């Protein structure tokens, strides 16, 4: 089985469309590490795509918030406004879909997907200190996660925790062969709002039979995504940051 793994789409149809075009013919099933919605203006279109095409998905914190399941006091004012806008604009069927998304981690074959850390769906895995304890409790050799919007991740063996770096701006893809003696926490990158200073949409393909992950970055029509955000009356910063990858 070949997997397309996406995360943090955040209502950005243009980013998702570019990812699907590049990945076409290279995968059998789609897995999602959460946050279909929030921030972007195409929430309904993205959720409808997920309902029709995603085989396994876990909920993200914005999925919960935009479905009315979380207290928005924990969100900053920009995220809160976007969550309220999304809640008011989602169709009833799409709201129900978000409300029923499972909490991660979820096991697929011999690996897992989660939104935040495998121990806490809302925990950000930012540095080596954050991740060291996670590896002690992993229930699979590899776990794909999102939430940080930073492509790459971490690997752990007897030498300790080491970072998996995101793709540099000059590269469009990179293969990583998984070692059976190493445990992995892998972030495919954010489709809809990267925060690693690279505005290109990020995703990964995973081929378990080959023990191979390929990271990708793809340019997309940022201007169209920005225009929709502004026309929807969402905070302008949500449009501006798409050009910066931050």
C-alpha positions in Angstrom: 0.0 0.0 0.0 1.2 3.5 -0.9 0.1 6.4 1.3 -0.3 10.1 0.7 0.0 11.7 4.1 -1.2 15.3 4.6 -1.8 17.6 7.6 -2.9 21.1 8.5 -4.8 21.9 5.4 -6.7 24.7 7.2 -9.3 25.4 4.5 -6.7 26.1 1.8 -8.1 24.6 -1.3 -5.3 26.0 -3.6 -2.6 24.3 -1.5 -4.5 21.0 -1.4 -5.2 21.1 -5.1 -1.5 21.5 -5.9 -0.6 18.6 -3.6 -3.1 16.3 -5.2 -1.9 17.2 -8.7 1.7 16.4 -7.9 0.9 13.2 -6.0 -1.5 11.9 -8.6 -0.9 8.3 -9.4 1.7 7.8 -6.7 -0.6 6.6 -3.8 -3.4 4.2 -3.0 -4.9 5.8 0.1 -4.9 9.2 1.8 -4.2 9.7 5.5 -4.6 13.0 7.3 -3.1 14.2 10.6 -5.8 16.7 11.3 -6.8 20.3 11.0 -8.8 20.3 7.9 -10.2 23.7 8.7 -9.5 27.0 10.5 -7.7 30.0 9.0 -8.6 29.5 5.3 -11.8 30.3 3.4 -12.5 27.0 1.7 -13.5 25.0 4.7 -16.5 23.3 3.1 -14.6 22.3 0.0 -11.8 20.8 2.0 -14.1 18.9 4.3 -16.1 17.5 1.5 -12.9 16.4 -0.2 -11.9 14.6 3.0 -15.3 12.9 3.4 -14.9 11.5 -0.1 -11.2 10.7 -0.3 -9.5 10.3 3.1 -9.2 6.7 4.4 -7.9 7.5 7.9 -7.9 10.8 9.7 -7.5 12.1 13.2 -8.9 15.3 14.6 -6.9 18.5 15.0 -7.5 21.2 17.6 -8.9 23.5 14.9 -11.3 20.8 13.8 -12.6 20.5 17.3 -12.8 24.3 17.8 -14.5 24.9 14.4 -17.1 22.2 15.2 -18.0 23.8 18.4 -16.4 21.2 20.6 -13.8 23.4 22.3 -13.7 26.5 24.4 -12.2 29.2 22.2 -10.7 31.1 25.2 -7.5 29.2 24.6 -7.2 30.5 21.0 -5.6 33.8 20.2 -7.9 36.5 18.8 -7.1 35.8 15.1 -7.6 32.0 15.5 -10.7 32.6 17.5 -12.2 34.8 14.8 -11.4 32.3 12.1 -12.9 29.4 14.1 -16.1 31.3 14.6 -16.3 32.2 10.9 -15.7 28.6 10.0 -18.4 27.3 12.4 -20.9 29.7 11.0 -20.1 28.8 7.4 -19.8 25.0 7.5 -22.7 23.0 6.2 -24.5 20.8 8.8 -23.1 17.6 7.2 -19.5 18.9 7.3 -19.9 20.1 10.9 -21.1 16.6 11.9 -18.2 15.0 10.1 -15.7 17.2 12.1 -17.5 16.4 15.3 -17.1 12.7 14.8 -13.4 12.7 13.8 -11.4 10.3 16.1 -8.8 11.3 18.5 -5.3 10.2 17.7 -3.1 8.3 17.6 -4.7 5.8 15.2 -2.8 2.8 14.0 -2.5 2.0 10.3 -0.6 -1.2 9.4 2.5 -1.0 11.7 2.6 2.8 12.0 0.5 5.5 13.6 -0.9 9.0 12.8 -1.6 11.7 15.3 -2.2 15.4 15.4 0.1 16.6 18.2 2.2 14.2 20.1 1.2 10.5 20.4 0.7 11.2 24.2 -1.3 14.4 23.8 -3.1 15.5 20.7 -2.6 19.2 21.6 1.1 19.0 22.4 3.6 20.7 20.0 6.7 18.7 19.2 9.2 21.5 18.7 12.6 20.5 19.9 14.6 17.4 21.1 13.5 18.0 24.7 9.9 17.9 23.8 10.2 14.6 21.9 12.6 12.5 24.0 9.8 11.2 26.3 7.5 10.5 23.4 9.8 7.8 22.0 9.6 5.9 25.3 5.9 5.5 24.8 5.6 4.9 21.1 3.4 1.9 20.2 4.9 1.7 16.6 8.2 2.2 14.9 7.0 5.4 13.3 4.3 8.0 13.9 3.3 10.7 11.5 2.0 13.9 13.2 1.2 17.5 12.4 0.2 20.6 14.5 3.5 22.4 14.3 3.3 23.1 10.6 7.0 22.4 10.4 8.0 19.6 8.0 10.6 17.0 9.1 10.4 15.6 12.6 12.7 13.6 14.9 14.4 10.2 15.1 15.6 8.3 18.1 18.1 5.6 18.8 20.8 4.8 21.3 22.6 8.0 20.4 19.6 10.1 21.4 17.1 12.3 19.6 18.1 13.9 16.3 16.1 16.3 14.1 14.8 15.5 10.6 15.3 18.8 8.8 12.6 20.2 6.4 13.4 20.5 2.7 15.5 23.5 1.8 13.9 26.0 -0.5 16.0 24.8 -3.5 14.6 21.2 -3.2 11.2 19.9 -4.2 11.5 16.4 -2.8 13.8 14.2 -0.6 13.7 10.5 0.2 14.3 9.1 3.6 14.8 5.4 4.1 13.6 4.2 7.6 16.1 2.1 9.6 14.5 -0.7 11.6 16.7 0.2 14.6 15.5 3.8 14.8 12.1 5.1 16.0 10.6 8.0 14.1 8.2 10.9 14.6 7.6 12.3 11.1 5.8 15.6 10.2 4.7 15.6 6.5 4.5 19.4 6.6 1.5 21.7 6.4 -0.5 21.8 3.2 -2.3 25.1 3.9 -0.2 27.2 6.2 3.5 26.2 6.5 5.5 27.8 9.3 9.0 26.8 8.4 9.7 30.0 6.4 8.9 28.1 3.1 5.5 29.1 1.7 5.2 26.0 -0.5 2.7 23.4 0.5 4.2 20.4 2.2 3.2 16.7 2.3 4.7 13.2 2.3 4.4 9.9 0.5 5.0 6.7 2.6 5.8 3.3 1.1 5.9 0.9 4.0 7.0 -2.1 1.9 10.1 -0.1 0.9 10.5 1.6 4.4 10.6 4.9 2.5 9.2 8.3 3.1 9.4 11.0 0.5 9.0 14.6 1.6 7.6 17.1 -1.0 7.1 20.9 -1.3 5.1 22.4 -4.1 4.3 26.0 -5.0 0.6 26.8 -5.4 -1.6 29.7 -6.2 -1.1 31.7 -3.0 -2.7 34.8 -4.4 -6.0 33.1 -5.0 -6.0 31.7 -1.4 -5.2 35.1 -0.1 -7.9 36.8 -2.1 -10.6 34.4 -0.8 -9.5 35.0 2.8 -9.7 38.8 2.4 -13.1 38.6 0.6 -14.5 36.4 3.4 -13.7 39.1 5.9 -11.2 36.9 7.8 -8.2 38.6 9.5 -5.8 40.0 6.9 -2.8 38.4 8.7 -4.1 35.0 7.7 -3.7 36.0 4.0 -0.4 37.8 4.5 1.4 35.0 6.3 0.8 32.6 3.4 3.4 34.5 1.3 6.0 34.2 4.1 5.6 30.6 5.3 5.4 31.7 8.9 
